Amino acid sequence: MTTLEQWLAFIATHLPQPVREERDGDLTTFTGGDPVEVIVRLTPSTITVFEYAVGWTASDTPVPAPRRIGTVVWRRARTPEMIKAVAALIGAAREARLAKFRICERCERSIPPEWMDDERICQSCADAEAAR
Ligand SMILES: [Zn+2]
């Protein structure tokens, strides 16, 4: 197994499930969690960890706006310190993302901020209410 393959396997098993993996040339993008919590981008020299977030365009359309938590420069190496650093970045990204979730007052589920209708209730509860 090459070092790159070892990193691919490490990242895939350290992200929240389900994990999706997309390759585009030298760039591999991992997306972990449903709703998405963490994004990791792996290139032949760097590993960059993002907290998933959603921004809004001027016309109120949600667009992914991940926030960068940190980068580890690996360049074909894989030391215990690098492994710890990547695991810590994934943990920090996840914690930052989950800290923004809210409990819907109606269905009592934990909801990511972009799915909340207002401070109190989620969009599906708001839609159900509007349809009544
Ligand atoms: Zn709800």
Residues whose N, C-alpha, C, O or C-beta is under 5 A from the ligand:
A	BS01	ZN	C104 R106 C107 C122 C125
